[in-house]
């Protein structure tokens, strides 16, 4: 793999005209570099002064603060999944398995499946200060280690080799960590004898800013039902449908966090994930709906003819597919899952009964043989439309935070 020699961070602030501040730092091979800066830095990263190569996501990674791993899989299974998707196809399966075993042994995970340690085995760029000694051992093996650290304790700070201080996207200091105090003393900033140098540096570069502005609070546009129709036939059925539909969307919202993490890390493309997600979900739903139809159809006492049964089964499948597609389309770009709990059907009258013909007339569907297939065609088109919307949302939503 290529050696990282120089790294540039460029930050653009839309609130300041003609603002273009660049951080230019040298990263030496087989060393650890520690970035100490306040939260909120954003921008682009240039490798050796050039944009990142297309396969950079497969050569590097970033460990987020929260646990974003598949909790239902073991350590070995997660590592095999990562190796299968991130390593080139030219790497033999035997070598992939050997790398997985080597990581498990090196990190001491033979008998312990710790989620945080597991994430570190999956990635290259690390931010877990409690494993600092492990990082140095990895650096001695020829790996580039870059840590983003906020206010580490002194026992950790004294182990740093190189320190980079950033403020508002500008480079304040880049050099030996043990020489930083002397540099600050020369320019008039003196650290107390028993003060933590890391806390001292952050106090200096933060200046007098003790608070950050937040956007004004307002109504949350996601998931709020502004208009509730008053017609008794429409309200009970649709309120119950929306309620249960949002309950299913919570599962997809939680899973999307894992999708964002794996997509950023170069596991797969959006199209691959979306097709696999839809196929697995629709196939599983087909099995459930088929079993449900076989039980309910004959229990109700419908006509015992193959034609009528398969029309009933097709209708149930299309309704389920359309509802699933709507759920995915609604939740593809949403992050708030608690709002759905406020949409309740308990205040509506769910005990009203009506004939199927009455509901079709209300929807403007002809109660005829041709109207039956028009209904099926409409459900199929709804499924395609909602899945297209869901894919476009996943394709273009912001995945970097």
KOLVO-616555 format. One record per residue (C-alpha): residue number from 1; residue in one letter; x, y, z. Coordinates in steps of 0.1 Angstrom, whole numbers, plus 5000, padded with zeros to 4 digits. Example, Ala and Ser with C-alpha at 12.3 -4.5 7.8 and 13.67 -1.06 7.14 Angstrom:
@nr 1 | rest A | xx 5123 | yy 4955 | zz 5078
@nr 2 | rest S | xx 5137 | yy 4989 | zz 5071
END
This chain:
@nr 1 | rest X | xx 5000 | yy 5000 | zz 5000
@nr 2 | rest X | xx 5012 | yy 5036 | zz 4994
@nr 3 | rest X | xx 5030 | yy 5055 | zz 5021
@nr 4 | rest X | xx 5013 | yy 5087 | zz 5034
@nr 5 | rest X | xx 5039 | yy 5115 | zz 5033
@nr 6 | rest X | xx 5019 | yy 5147 | zz 5034
@nr 7 | rest X | xx 4983 | yy 5154 | zz 5042
@nr 8 | rest X | xx 4964 | yy 5186 | zz 5036
@nr 9 | rest X | xx 4931 | yy 5196 | zz 5052
@nr 10 | rest X | xx 4912 | yy 5224 | zz 5035
@nr 11 | rest X | xx 4882 | yy 5240 | zz 5051
@nr 12 | rest X | xx 4858 | yy 5265 | zz 5035
@nr 13 | rest X | xx 4836 | yy 5287 | zz 5056
@nr 14 | rest X | xx 4805 | yy 5300 | zz 5037
@nr 15 | rest X | xx 4800 | yy 5327 | zz 5064
@nr 16 | rest X | xx 4833 | yy 5343 | zz 5058
@nr 17 | rest X | xx 4841 | yy 5358 | zz 5023
@nr 18 | rest X | xx 4872 | yy 5346 | zz 5005
@nr 19 | rest X | xx 4880 | yy 5323 | zz 5034
@nr 20 | rest X | xx 4904 | yy 5295 | zz 5024
@nr 21 | rest X | xx 4926 | yy 5282 | zz 5052
@nr 22 | rest X | xx 4948 | yy 5252 | zz 5047
@nr 23 | rest X | xx 4964 | yy 5228 | zz 5071
@nr 24 | rest X | xx 4996 | yy 5214 | zz 5057
@nr 25 | rest X | xx 5013 | yy 5187 | zz 5078
@nr 26 | rest X | xx 5039 | yy 5161 | zz 5072
@nr 27 | rest X | xx 5031 | yy 5125 | zz 5083
@nr 28 | rest X | xx 5062 | yy 5103 | zz 5086
@nr 29 | rest X | xx 5060 | yy 5066 | zz 5077
@nr 30 | rest X | xx 5058 | yy 5043 | zz 5108
@nr 31 | rest X | xx 5047 | yy 5071 | zz 5132
@nr 32 | rest X | xx 5017 | yy 5082 | zz 5151
@nr 33 | rest X | xx 5003 | yy 5117 | zz 5146
@nr 34 | rest X | xx 4978 | yy 5132 | zz 5170
@nr 35 | rest X | xx 4953 | yy 5160 | zz 5160
@nr 36 | rest X | xx 4941 | yy 5180 | zz 5190
@nr 37 | rest X | xx 4914 | yy 5204 | zz 5180
@nr 38 | rest X | xx 4879 | yy 5216 | zz 5191
@nr 39 | rest X | xx 4849 | yy 5199 | zz 5177
@nr 40 | rest X | xx 4834 | yy 5211 | zz 5144
@nr 41 | rest X | xx 4863 | yy 5209 | zz 5119
@nr 42 | rest X | xx 4852 | yy 5201 | zz 5084
@nr 43 | rest X | xx 4866 | yy 5202 | zz 5049
@nr 44 | rest X | xx 4884 | yy 5180 | zz 5024
@nr 45 | rest X | xx 4915 | yy 5159 | zz 5027
@nr 46 | rest X | xx 4942 | yy 5159 | zz 5000
@nr 47 | rest X | xx 4968 | yy 5132 | zz 4999
@nr 48 | rest X | xx 5002 | yy 5144 | zz 4987
@nr 49 | rest X | xx 4985 | yy 5176 | zz 4975
@nr 50 | rest X | xx 4961 | yy 5156 | zz 4952
@nr 51 | rest X | xx 4925 | yy 5145 | zz 4956
@nr 52 | rest X | xx 4920 | yy 5111 | zz 4973
@nr 53 | rest X | xx 4923 | yy 5082 | zz 4949
@nr 54 | rest X | xx 4891 | yy 5062 | zz 4941
@nr 55 | rest X | xx 4902 | yy 5033 | zz 4962
@nr 56 | rest X | xx 4912 | yy 5054 | zz 4992
@nr 57 | rest X | xx 4882 | yy 5041 | zz 5012
@nr 58 | rest X | xx 4897 | yy 5006 | zz 5009
@nr 59 | rest X | xx 4931 | yy 5018 | zz 5020
@nr 60 | rest X | xx 4919 | yy 5037 | zz 5051
@nr 61 | rest X | xx 4891 | yy 5039 | zz 5075
@nr 62 | rest X | xx 4877 | yy 5059 | zz 5104
@nr 63 | rest X | xx 4864 | yy 5046 | zz 5137
@nr 64 | rest X | xx 4834 | yy 5066 | zz 5149
@nr 65 | rest X | xx 4826 | yy 5072 | zz 5185
@nr 66 | rest X | xx 4795 | yy 5050 | zz 5187
@nr 67 | rest X | xx 4795 | yy 5013 | zz 5181
@nr 68 | rest X | xx 4786 | yy 5007 | zz 5145
@nr 69 | rest X | xx 4790 | yy 4969 | zz 5140
@nr 70 | rest X | xx 4767 | yy 4941 | zz 5134
@nr 71 | rest X | xx 4759 | yy 4930 | zz 5169
@nr 72 | rest X | xx 4744 | yy 4897 | zz 5159
@nr 73 | rest X | xx 4777 | yy 4885 | zz 5144
@nr 74 | rest X | xx 4808 | yy 4872 | zz 5162
@nr 75 | rest X | xx 4842 | yy 4888 | zz 5160
@nr 76 | rest X | xx 4854 | yy 4864 | zz 5134
@nr 77 | rest X | xx 4823 | yy 4868 | zz 5113
@nr 78 | rest X | xx 4825 | yy 4906 | zz 5113
@nr 79 | rest X | xx 4862 | yy 4904 | zz 5103
@nr 80 | rest X | xx 4854 | yy 4879 | zz 5075
@nr 81 | rest X | xx 4827 | yy 4902 | zz 5062
@nr 82 | rest X | xx 4850 | yy 4931 | zz 5062
@nr 83 | rest X | xx 4878 | yy 4912 | zz 5045
@nr 84 | rest X | xx 4855 | yy 4898 | zz 5018
@nr 85 | rest X | xx 4842 | yy 4932 | zz 5008
@nr 86 | rest X | xx 4873 | yy 4955 | zz 5013
@nr 87 | rest X | xx 4902 | yy 4933 | zz 5002
@nr 88 | rest X | xx 4907 | yy 4930 | zz 4964
@nr 89 | rest X | xx 4894 | yy 4899 | zz 4946
@nr 90 | rest X | xx 4930 | yy 4890 | zz 4937
@nr 91 | rest X | xx 4937 | yy 4881 | zz 4974
@nr 92 | rest X | xx 4931 | yy 4844 | zz 4979
@nr 93 | rest X | xx 4905 | yy 4833 | zz 5004
@nr 94 | rest X | xx 4932 | yy 4815 | zz 5023
@nr 95 | rest X | xx 4952 | yy 4847 | zz 5028
@nr 96 | rest X | xx 4920 | yy 4866 | zz 5038
@nr 97 | rest X | xx 4914 | yy 4840 | zz 5065
@nr 98 | rest X | xx 4950 | yy 4842 | zz 5076
@nr 99 | rest X | xx 4947 | yy 4880 | zz 5080
@nr 100 | rest X | xx 4915 | yy 4876 | zz 5101
@nr 101 | rest X | xx 4932 | yy 4851 | zz 5124
@nr 102 | rest X | xx 4963 | yy 4873 | zz 5127
@nr 103 | rest X | xx 4942 | yy 4903 | zz 5138
@nr 104 | rest X | xx 4923 | yy 4883 | zz 5163
@nr 105 | rest X | xx 4955 | yy 4870 | zz 5178
@nr 106 | rest X | xx 4973 | yy 4904 | zz 5177
@nr 107 | rest X | xx 4945 | yy 4922 | zz 5194
@nr 108 | rest X | xx 4938 | yy 4895 | zz 5220
@nr 109 | rest X | xx 4903 | yy 4888 | zz 5209
@nr 110 | rest X | xx 4906 | yy 4850 | zz 5208
@nr 111 | rest X | xx 4882 | yy 4846 | zz 5237
@nr 112 | rest X | xx 4868 | yy 4881 | zz 5241
@nr 113 | rest X | xx 4845 | yy 4898 | zz 5215
@nr 114 | rest X | xx 4847 | yy 4935 | zz 5226
@nr 115 | rest X | xx 4828 | yy 4957 | zz 5201
@nr 116 | rest X | xx 4851 | yy 4987 | zz 5204
@nr 117 | rest X | xx 4882 | yy 4966 | zz 5199
@nr 118 | rest X | xx 4864 | yy 4949 | zz 5170
@nr 119 | rest X | xx 4859 | yy 4982 | zz 5153
@nr 120 | rest X | xx 4896 | yy 4990 | zz 5156
@nr 121 | rest X | xx 4905 | yy 4957 | zz 5138
@nr 122 | rest X | xx 4882 | yy 4968 | zz 5109
@nr 123 | rest X | xx 4897 | yy 5002 | zz 5104
@nr 124 | rest X | xx 4931 | yy 5021 | zz 5102
@nr 125 | rest X | xx 4924 | yy 5056 | zz 5114
@nr 126 | rest X | xx 4917 | yy 5054 | zz 5152
@nr 127 | rest X | xx 4905 | yy 5076 | zz 5180
@nr 128 | rest X | xx 4904 | yy 5053 | zz 5211
@nr 129 | rest X | xx 4930 | yy 5067 | zz 5235
@nr 130 | rest X | xx 4927 | yy 5037 | zz 5259
@nr 131 | rest X | xx 4945 | yy 5016 | zz 5233
@nr 132 | rest X | xx 4974 | yy 5040 | zz 5227
@nr 133 | rest X | xx 5000 | yy 5014 | zz 5234
@nr 134 | rest X | xx 4985 | yy 4990 | zz 5208
@nr 135 | rest X | xx 4987 | yy 5019 | zz 5182
@nr 136 | rest X | xx 5024 | yy 5023 | zz 5188
@nr 137 | rest X | xx 5030 | yy 4986 | zz 5183
@nr 138 | rest X | xx 5011 | yy 4989 | zz 5150
@nr 139 | rest X | xx 5032 | yy 5019 | zz 5140
@nr 140 | rest X | xx 5064 | yy 5000 | zz 5146
@nr 141 | rest X | xx 5051 | yy 4974 | zz 5121
@nr 142 | rest X | xx 5050 | yy 5001 | zz 5094
@nr 143 | rest X | xx 5014 | yy 5013 | zz 5096
@nr 144 | rest X | xx 5004 | yy 5050 | zz 5096
@nr 145 | rest X | xx 4984 | yy 5059 | zz 5127
@nr 146 | rest X | xx 4965 | yy 5091 | zz 5129
@nr 147 | rest X | xx 4945 | yy 5099 | zz 5161
@nr 148 | rest X | xx 4919 | yy 5126 | zz 5166
@nr 149 | rest X | xx 4920 | yy 5133 | zz 5203
@nr 150 | rest X | xx 4901 | yy 5157 | zz 5225
@nr 151 | rest X | xx 4917 | yy 5166 | zz 5259
@nr 152 | rest X | xx 4936 | yy 5134 | zz 5267
@nr 153 | rest X | xx 4950 | yy 5129 | zz 5302
@nr 154 | rest X | xx 4987 | yy 5136 | zz 5307
@nr 155 | rest X | xx 4997 | yy 5099 | zz 5309
@nr 156 | rest X | xx 4985 | yy 5096 | zz 5273
@nr 157 | rest X | xx 4998 | yy 5130 | zz 5261
@nr 158 | rest X | xx 5034 | yy 5122 | zz 5272
@nr 159 | rest X | xx 5034 | yy 5092 | zz 5248
@nr 160 | rest X | xx 5028 | yy 5114 | zz 5217
@nr 161 | rest X | xx 5055 | yy 5117 | zz 5191
@nr 162 | rest X | xx 5040 | yy 5144 | zz 5168
@nr 163 | rest X | xx 5013 | yy 5169 | zz 5177
@nr 164 | rest X | xx 4991 | yy 5190 | zz 5154
@nr 165 | rest X | xx 4969 | yy 5218 | zz 5168
@nr 166 | rest X | xx 4940 | yy 5232 | zz 5147
@nr 167 | rest X | xx 4917 | yy 5260 | zz 5152
@nr 168 | rest X | xx 4890 | yy 5272 | zz 5127
@nr 169 | rest X | xx 4907 | yy 5252 | zz 5100
@nr 170 | rest X | xx 4941 | yy 5269 | zz 5105
@nr 171 | rest X | xx 4973 | yy 5252 | zz 5116
@nr 172 | rest X | xx 4984 | yy 5265 | zz 5150
@nr 173 | rest X | xx 5012 | yy 5240 | zz 5157
@nr 174 | rest X | xx 5027 | yy 5210 | zz 5140
@nr 175 | rest X | xx 5058 | yy 5193 | zz 5154
@nr 176 | rest X | xx 5072 | yy 5173 | zz 5182
@nr 177 | rest X | xx 5047 | yy 5170 | zz 5211
@nr 178 | rest X | xx 5073 | yy 5175 | zz 5238
@nr 179 | rest X | xx 5085 | yy 5208 | zz 5222
@nr 180 | rest X | xx 5050 | yy 5224 | zz 5221
@nr 181 | rest X | xx 5051 | yy 5239 | zz 5256
@nr 182 | rest X | xx 5084 | yy 5256 | zz 5248
@nr 183 | rest X | xx 5069 | yy 5271 | zz 5216
@nr 184 | rest X | xx 5039 | yy 5285 | zz 5236
@nr 185 | rest X | xx 5062 | yy 5298 | zz 5263
@nr 186 | rest X | xx 5081 | yy 5319 | zz 5237
@nr 187 | rest X | xx 5050 | yy 5336 | zz 5225
@nr 188 | rest X | xx 5038 | yy 5344 | zz 5260
@nr 189 | rest X | xx 5016 | yy 5315 | zz 5270
@nr 190 | rest X | xx 5028 | yy 5298 | zz 5301
@nr 191 | rest X | xx 5015 | yy 5265 | zz 5314
@nr 192 | rest X | xx 5012 | yy 5260 | zz 5351
@nr 193 | rest X | xx 5034 | yy 5233 | zz 5366
@nr 194 | rest X | xx 5006 | yy 5209 | zz 5374
@nr 195 | rest X | xx 4984 | yy 5217 | zz 5345
@nr 196 | rest X | xx 4977 | yy 5191 | zz 5317
@nr 197 | rest X | xx 4994 | yy 5204 | zz 5285
@nr 198 | rest X | xx 4965 | yy 5191 | zz 5264
@nr 199 | rest X | xx 4939 | yy 5211 | zz 5284
@nr 200 | rest X | xx 4963 | yy 5241 | zz 5283
@nr 201 | rest X | xx 4966 | yy 5240 | zz 5245
@nr 202 | rest X | xx 4928 | yy 5238 | zz 5240
@nr 203 | rest X | xx 4922 | yy 5267 | zz 5264
@nr 204 | rest X | xx 4947 | yy 5289 | zz 5245
@nr 205 | rest X | xx 4934 | yy 5281 | zz 5210
@nr 206 | rest X | xx 4898 | yy 5283 | zz 5220
@nr 207 | rest X | xx 4903 | yy 5319 | zz 5232
@nr 208 | rest X | xx 4873 | yy 5335 | zz 5249
@nr 209 | rest X | xx 4847 | yy 5315 | zz 5231
@nr 210 | rest X | xx 4827 | yy 5296 | zz 5257
@nr 211 | rest X | xx 4795 | yy 5289 | zz 5238
@nr 212 | rest X | xx 4784 | yy 5281 | zz 5203
@nr 213 | rest X | xx 4753 | yy 5294 | zz 5185
@nr 214 | rest X | xx 4725 | yy 5269 | zz 5178
@nr 215 | rest X | xx 4697 | yy 5272 | zz 5152
@nr 216 | rest X | xx 4664 | yy 5285 | zz 5165
@nr 217 | rest X | xx 4640 | yy 5258 | zz 5177
@nr 218 | rest X | xx 4610 | yy 5252 | zz 5156
@nr 219 | rest X | xx 4586 | yy 5226 | zz 5144
@nr 220 | rest X | xx 4602 | yy 5194 | zz 5133
@nr 221 | rest X | xx 4591 | yy 5189 | zz 5097
@nr 222 | rest X | xx 4600 | yy 5152 | zz 5097
@nr 223 | rest X | xx 4573 | yy 5128 | zz 5107
@nr 224 | rest X | xx 4546 | yy 5153 | zz 5118
@nr 225 | rest X | xx 4511 | yy 5147 | zz 5105
@nr 226 | rest X | xx 4497 | yy 5182 | zz 5098
@nr 227 | rest X | xx 4464 | yy 5173 | zz 5082
@nr 228 | rest X | xx 4440 | yy 5146 | zz 5095
@nr 229 | rest X | xx 4410 | yy 5140 | zz 5072
@nr 230 | rest X | xx 4376 | yy 5140 | zz 5088
@nr 231 | rest X | xx 4358 | yy 5114 | zz 5067
@nr 232 | rest X | xx 4350 | yy 5085 | zz 5090
@nr 233 | rest X | xx 4357 | yy 5059 | zz 5063
@nr 234 | rest X | xx 4392 | yy 5073 | zz 5055
@nr 235 | rest X | xx 4405 | yy 5081 | zz 5089
@nr 236 | rest X | xx 4405 | yy 5048 | zz 5109
@nr 237 | rest X | xx 4420 | yy 5026 | zz 5081
@nr 238 | rest X | xx 4447 | yy 5051 | zz 5071
@nr 239 | rest X | xx 4456 | yy 5062 | zz 5106
@nr 240 | rest X | xx 4462 | yy 5025 | zz 5116
@nr 241 | rest X | xx 4482 | yy 5020 | zz 5084
@nr 242 | rest X | xx 4504 | yy 5050 | zz 5090
@nr 243 | rest X | xx 4510 | yy 5040 | zz 5126
@nr 244 | rest X | xx 4521 | yy 5005 | zz 5119
@nr 245 | rest X | xx 4541 | yy 5017 | zz 5089
@nr 246 | rest X | xx 4561 | yy 5040 | zz 5111
@nr 247 | rest X | xx 4568 | yy 5013 | zz 5136
@nr 248 | rest X | xx 4585 | yy 4993 | zz 5108
@nr 249 | rest X | xx 4604 | yy 5024 | zz 5096
@nr 250 | rest X | xx 4622 | yy 5025 | zz 5130
@nr 251 | rest X | xx 4641 | yy 4993 | zz 5121
@nr 252 | rest X | xx 4653 | yy 5007 | zz 5088
@nr 253 | rest X | xx 4664 | yy 5040 | zz 5104
@nr 254 | rest X | xx 4685 | yy 5021 | zz 5129
@nr 255 | rest X | xx 4700 | yy 5000 | zz 5102
@nr 256 | rest X | xx 4709 | yy 5030 | zz 5080
@nr 257 | rest X | xx 4735 | yy 5040 | zz 5105
@nr 258 | rest X | xx 4754 | yy 5008 | zz 5098
@nr 259 | rest X | xx 4748 | yy 5013 | zz 5061
@nr 260 | rest X | xx 4764 | yy 5048 | zz 5062
@nr 261 | rest X | xx 4794 | yy 5035 | zz 5081
@nr 262 | rest X | xx 4800 | yy 5006 | zz 5057
@nr 263 | rest X | xx 4795 | yy 5027 | zz 5026
@nr 264 | rest X | xx 4820 | yy 5054 | zz 5038
@nr 265 | rest X | xx 4844 | yy 5026 | zz 5045
@nr 266 | rest X | xx 4842 | yy 5012 | zz 5010
@nr 267 | rest X | xx 4823 | yy 4980 | zz 5016
@nr 268 | rest X | xx 4798 | yy 4984 | zz 4988
@nr 269 | rest X | xx 4780 | yy 5008 | zz 4965
@nr 270 | rest X | xx 4745 | yy 5022 | zz 4973
@nr 271 | rest X | xx 4730 | yy 5002 | zz 4945
@nr 272 | rest X | xx 4744 | yy 4969 | zz 4958
@nr 273 | rest X | xx 4731 | yy 4976 | zz 4993
@nr 274 | rest X | xx 4697 | yy 4987 | zz 4981
@nr 275 | rest X | xx 4691 | yy 4957 | zz 4958
@nr 276 | rest X | xx 4703 | yy 4932 | zz 4984
@nr 277 | rest X | xx 4681 | yy 4949 | zz 5011
@nr 278 | rest X | xx 4650 | yy 4949 | zz 4989
@nr 279 | rest X | xx 4654 | yy 4913 | zz 4977
@nr 280 | rest X | xx 4660 | yy 4899 | zz 5012
@nr 281 | rest X | xx 4631 | yy 4919 | zz 5026
@nr 282 | rest X | xx 4607 | yy 4911 | zz 4998
@nr 283 | rest X | xx 4616 | yy 4874 | zz 4997
@nr 284 | rest X | xx 4611 | yy 4871 | zz 5035
@nr 285 | rest X | xx 4578 | yy 4889 | zz 5032
@nr 286 | rest X | xx 4567 | yy 4866 | zz 5004
@nr 287 | rest X | xx 4571 | yy 4836 | zz 5026
@nr 288 | rest X | xx 4552 | yy 4852 | zz 5055
@nr 289 | rest X | xx 4523 | yy 4864 | zz 5033
@nr 290 | rest X | xx 4521 | yy 4830 | zz 5016
@nr 291 | rest X | xx 4517 | yy 4812 | zz 5049
@nr 292 | rest X | xx 4493 | yy 4838 | zz 5061
@nr 293 | rest X | xx 4472 | yy 4835 | zz 5029
@nr 294 | rest X | xx 4470 | yy 4798 | zz 5031
@nr 295 | rest X | xx 4456 | yy 4799 | zz 5066
@nr 296 | rest X | xx 4433 | yy 4829 | zz 5063
@nr 297 | rest X | xx 4418 | yy 4822 | zz 5029
@nr 298 | rest X | xx 4403 | yy 4789 | zz 5038
@nr 299 | rest X | xx 4395 | yy 4799 | zz 5073
@nr 300 | rest X | xx 4373 | yy 4827 | zz 5060
@nr 301 | rest X | xx 4356 | yy 4804 | zz 5036
@nr 302 | rest X | xx 4363 | yy 4820 | zz 5003
@nr 303 | rest X | xx 4358 | yy 4800 | zz 4970
@nr 304 | rest X | xx 4380 | yy 4770 | zz 4970
@nr 305 | rest X | xx 4393 | yy 4774 | zz 4935
@nr 306 | rest X | xx 4429 | yy 4779 | zz 4925
@nr 307 | rest X | xx 4422 | yy 4810 | zz 4904
@nr 308 | rest X | xx 4405 | yy 4829 | zz 4933
@nr 309 | rest X | xx 4431 | yy 4817 | zz 4958
@nr 310 | rest X | xx 4461 | yy 4829 | zz 4937
@nr 311 | rest X | xx 4443 | yy 4863 | zz 4930
@nr 312 | rest X | xx 4440 | yy 4867 | zz 4967
@nr 313 | rest X | xx 4476 | yy 4857 | zz 4973
@nr 314 | rest X | xx 4488 | yy 4881 | zz 4946
@nr 315 | rest X | xx 4467 | yy 4909 | zz 4961
@nr 316 | rest X | xx 4482 | yy 4903 | zz 4995
@nr 317 | rest X | xx 4517 | yy 4903 | zz 4981
@nr 318 | rest X | xx 4513 | yy 4935 | zz 4962
@nr 319 | rest X | xx 4498 | yy 4953 | zz 4992
@nr 320 | rest X | xx 4527 | yy 4941 | zz 5014
@nr 321 | rest X | xx 4553 | yy 4951 | zz 4988
@nr 322 | rest X | xx 4537 | yy 4986 | zz 4983
@nr 323 | rest X | xx 4536 | yy 4991 | zz 5021
@nr 324 | rest X | xx 4572 | yy 4981 | zz 5025
@nr 325 | rest X | xx 4583 | yy 5003 | zz 4997
@nr 326 | rest X | xx 4564 | yy 5033 | zz 5012
@nr 327 | rest X | xx 4581 | yy 5026 | zz 5046
@nr 328 | rest X | xx 4616 | yy 5026 | zz 5031
@nr 329 | rest X | xx 4608 | yy 5057 | zz 5010
@nr 330 | rest X | xx 4596 | yy 5076 | zz 5040
@nr 331 | rest X | xx 4625 | yy 5066 | zz 5063
@nr 332 | rest X | xx 4654 | yy 5066 | zz 5039
@nr 333 | rest X | xx 4665 | yy 5101 | zz 5048
@nr 334 | rest X | xx 4650 | yy 5104 | zz 5083
@nr 335 | rest X | xx 4669 | yy 5103 | zz 5116
@nr 336 | rest X | xx 4641 | yy 5109 | zz 5141
@nr 337 | rest X | xx 4623 | yy 5077 | zz 5151
@nr 338 | rest X | xx 4605 | yy 5089 | zz 5182
@nr 339 | rest X | xx 4581 | yy 5112 | zz 5163
@nr 340 | rest X | xx 4563 | yy 5082 | zz 5149
@nr 341 | rest X | xx 4552 | yy 5072 | zz 5184
@nr 342 | rest X | xx 4530 | yy 5104 | zz 5185
@nr 343 | rest X | xx 4510 | yy 5092 | zz 5155
@nr 344 | rest X | xx 4485 | yy 5070 | zz 5172
@nr 345 | rest X | xx 4452 | yy 5055 | zz 5161
@nr 346 | rest X | xx 4438 | yy 5051 | zz 5196
@nr 347 | rest X | xx 4416 | yy 5082 | zz 5193
@nr 348 | rest X | xx 4401 | yy 5069 | zz 5160
@nr 349 | rest X | xx 4371 | yy 5046 | zz 5157
@nr 350 | rest X | xx 4387 | yy 5014 | zz 5144
@nr 351 | rest X | xx 4356 | yy 4993 | zz 5149
@nr 352 | rest X | xx 4336 | yy 5007 | zz 5119
@nr 353 | rest X | xx 4328 | yy 4982 | zz 5092
@nr 354 | rest X | xx 4321 | yy 4985 | zz 5055
@nr 355 | rest X | xx 4320 | yy 4964 | zz 5025
@nr 356 | rest X | xx 4349 | yy 4961 | zz 5001
@nr 357 | rest X | xx 4328 | yy 4975 | zz 4973
@nr 358 | rest X | xx 4322 | yy 5007 | zz 4993
@nr 359 | rest X | xx 4359 | yy 5012 | zz 4999
@nr 360 | rest X | xx 4367 | yy 5007 | zz 4962
@nr 361 | rest X | xx 4340 | yy 5032 | zz 4952
@nr 362 | rest X | xx 4355 | yy 5057 | zz 4976
@nr 363 | rest X | xx 4389 | yy 5052 | zz 4960
@nr 364 | rest X | xx 4375 | yy 5057 | zz 4925
@nr 365 | rest X | xx 4382 | yy 5021 | zz 4914
@nr 366 | rest X | xx 4357 | yy 5003 | zz 4892
@nr 367 | rest X | xx 4342 | yy 4972 | zz 4909
@nr 368 | rest X | xx 4347 | yy 4949 | zz 4879
@nr 369 | rest X | xx 4371 | yy 4922 | zz 4866
@nr 370 | rest X | xx 4392 | yy 4948 | zz 4848
@nr 371 | rest X | xx 4391 | yy 4971 | zz 4878
@nr 372 | rest X | xx 4407 | yy 4942 | zz 4898
@nr 373 | rest X | xx 4438 | yy 4942 | zz 4875
@nr 374 | rest X | xx 4439 | yy 4980 | zz 4875
@nr 375 | rest X | xx 4442 | yy 4978 | zz 4912
@nr 376 | rest X | xx 4470 | yy 4953 | zz 4910
@nr 377 | rest X | xx 4488 | yy 4975 | zz 4884
@nr 378 | rest X | xx 4484 | yy 5005 | zz 4906
@nr 379 | rest X | xx 4500 | yy 4986 | zz 4935
@nr 380 | rest X | xx 4529 | yy 4975 | zz 4914
@nr 381 | rest X | xx 4535 | yy 5011 | zz 4901
@nr 382 | rest X | xx 4533 | yy 5024 | zz 4937
@nr 383 | rest X | xx 4559 | yy 4998 | zz 4947
@nr 384 | rest X | xx 4583 | yy 5008 | zz 4919
@nr 385 | rest X | xx 4578 | yy 5045 | zz 4926
@nr 386 | rest X | xx 4584 | yy 5043 | zz 4963
@nr 387 | rest X | xx 4615 | yy 5021 | zz 4958
@nr 388 | rest X | xx 4629 | yy 5046 | zz 4932
@nr 389 | rest X | xx 4624 | yy 5074 | zz 4957
@nr 390 | rest X | xx 4640 | yy 5054 | zz 4985
@nr 391 | rest X | xx 4671 | yy 5046 | zz 4962
@nr 392 | rest X | xx 4675 | yy 5083 | zz 4952
@nr 393 | rest X | xx 4673 | yy 5093 | zz 4989
@nr 394 | rest X | xx 4700 | yy 5068 | zz 4999
@nr 395 | rest X | xx 4721 | yy 5078 | zz 4969
@nr 396 | rest X | xx 4721 | yy 5115 | zz 4976
@nr 397 | rest X | xx 4717 | yy 5119 | zz 5013
@nr 398 | rest X | xx 4746 | yy 5132 | zz 5033
@nr 399 | rest X | xx 4766 | yy 5102 | zz 5045
@nr 400 | rest X | xx 4795 | yy 5121 | zz 5061
@nr 401 | rest X | xx 4789 | yy 5138 | zz 5095
END
